[in-house]
Amino acid sequence: MAPLLPKGRRGTVRRSVDAIFYKARTGKSWPEVIKDTGATIQASKHFNAWISDGSWTRVNAALSDVEQVPLPELQLLPPMIIEGRVDPSAMLSPEGLSRTECR
C-alpha cells in the first residue's frame, strides 16, 4: 500500500491507515477511533484527502486482489467454577487487626 499513498511524516501515514481500517471494522465515530487507537485528527484529514485525490480508491483496488485469510476462531475456556478455602490459622485474631503486622 505504501507506494499508493502520499509520503507522510514518520509514522503518521501508518497510524492513519490503521485508524481508518479500525473505523471501517468497528463503525465507530472519529473521536472514538482517535481515543481507542491513539491516532490523531490527522487520520481523518488523511482519509478525506485520499478520498478526494483517488488514492483510497487505488488502495481498495490493490487490496481486492490480495488473498483474504479468515481470522482464526477463538478458543475460549469452558465455563468453570473456582472454589477455595481459607485457612483459619492465617486469619488475624480480633486483637491483632493492625495492618502494620500483615505481610
C-alpha positions, 0 to 999 in steps of 0.5 A, a space after each residue: 500500500 505504501 507506494 499508493 499513498 502520499 509520503 507522510 511524516 514518520 509514522 503518521 501515514 501508518 497510524 492513519 491507515 490503521 485508524 481508518 481500517 479500525 473505523 471501517 471494522 468497528 463503525 465507530 465515530 472519529 473521536 472514538 477511533 482517535 481515543 481507542 487507537 491513539 491516532 490523531 485528527 490527522 487520520 481523518 484529514 488523511 482519509 478525506 484527502 485520499 478520498 478526494 485525490 483517488 488514492 483510497 480508491 487505488 488502495 481498495 483496488 490493490 487490496 481486492 486482489 490480495 488473498 483474504 485469510 479468515 481470522 482464526 476462531 477463538 478458543 475460549 475456556 469452558 465455563 468453570 467454577 473456582 472454589 477455595 478455602 481459607 485457612 483459619 490459622 492465617 486469619 488475624 485474631 480480633 486483637 491483632 487487626 493492625 495492618 502494620 503486622 500483615 505481610 
